[in-house]
Amino acid sequence: DIRKLSEPTERFILDQGREEKLDRALGAISLEFEATMPTKFMVGTEKGLVVSCNRKAKTPAEKIVCTYDGHHGPIYA
């Protein structure tokens, strides 16, 4: 319920292994989403990866759709 802002509405751990392990989580720096597709978004990480995600996935493995690499530094935008 979004009216109860004293606790998180959703929790998402960016783990490339798709197991939601906090010790392997990537640090998110930027977030991009399209208003016409509210369940899909992209995250830029401090390791230079762009991660495509899906909010409506059933399992943690399905939440990370794919990753794009090619940067040697953080992605700020």
C-alpha positions as CSV (number, residue, x, y, z in Angstrom):
1,D,0.0,0.0,0.0
2,I,1.6,3.3,-1.1
3,R,-0.2,5.2,1.7
4,K,2.0,3.5,4.3
5,L,5.3,5.2,3.6
6,S,6.9,4.2,6.9
7,E,8.0,0.9,5.2
8,P,9.2,0.1,1.7
9,T,6.6,-0.8,-0.9
10,E,9.0,-3.0,-2.8
11,R,12.5,-4.3,-2.5
12,F,14.9,-5.0,-5.3
13,I,18.5,-6.3,-5.1
14,L,20.6,-5.8,-8.2
15,D,22.5,-9.1,-8.1
16,Q,24.0,-10.2,-11.5
17,G,23.8,-13.9,-10.3
18,R,20.0,-13.4,-10.0
19,E,19.9,-14.8,-6.5
20,E,19.2,-11.6,-4.6
21,K,22.3,-11.9,-2.5
22,L,23.1,-8.6,-0.8
23,D,26.9,-9.2,-0.7
24,R,27.0,-9.3,-4.5
25,A,24.6,-6.5,-5.1
26,L,25.5,-3.8,-7.7
27,G,25.2,-0.1,-6.6
28,A,22.5,1.8,-8.6
29,I,23.4,5.3,-9.6
30,S,20.7,6.2,-12.2
31,L,17.2,5.1,-13.0
32,E,15.2,5.4,-16.2
33,F,11.7,4.4,-17.0
34,E,9.1,5.0,-19.7
35,A,5.7,6.2,-18.5
36,T,3.9,4.1,-21.1
37,M,5.7,0.9,-19.8
38,P,5.4,1.2,-16.0
39,T,6.7,-2.3,-15.2
40,K,10.0,-2.0,-17.1
41,F,12.9,0.2,-16.1
42,M,16.7,0.5,-16.6
43,V,19.3,1.0,-14.0
44,G,22.8,2.5,-14.4
45,T,25.3,1.0,-12.0
46,E,28.6,2.1,-10.4
47,K,30.4,-0.7,-12.2
48,G,29.5,0.5,-15.7
49,L,26.6,-1.8,-16.4
50,V,23.1,-1.0,-17.6
51,V,20.6,-3.4,-16.2
52,S,17.1,-3.9,-17.8
53,C,14.5,-4.9,-15.2
54,N,10.9,-6.0,-14.9
55,R,8.9,-5.1,-11.8
56,K,6.1,-7.7,-12.4
57,A,8.4,-10.8,-12.6
58,K,7.5,-13.7,-10.4
59,T,10.9,-14.8,-9.3
60,P,14.2,-12.9,-8.5
61,A,15.8,-14.5,-11.6
62,E,13.2,-13.0,-13.9
63,K,13.4,-9.5,-12.5
64,I,16.7,-8.8,-14.2
65,V,15.9,-9.2,-17.9
66,C,19.4,-8.5,-19.3
67,T,22.6,-6.5,-18.6
68,Y,24.6,-4.3,-21.0
69,D,28.2,-3.6,-20.4
70,G,30.8,-1.6,-22.2
71,H,31.5,1.3,-19.8
72,H,34.6,1.4,-17.7
73,G,33.2,3.8,-15.1
74,P,29.9,4.6,-13.4
75,I,26.8,5.5,-15.4
76,Y,25.3,8.7,-14.2
77,A,22.6,9.3,-16.9
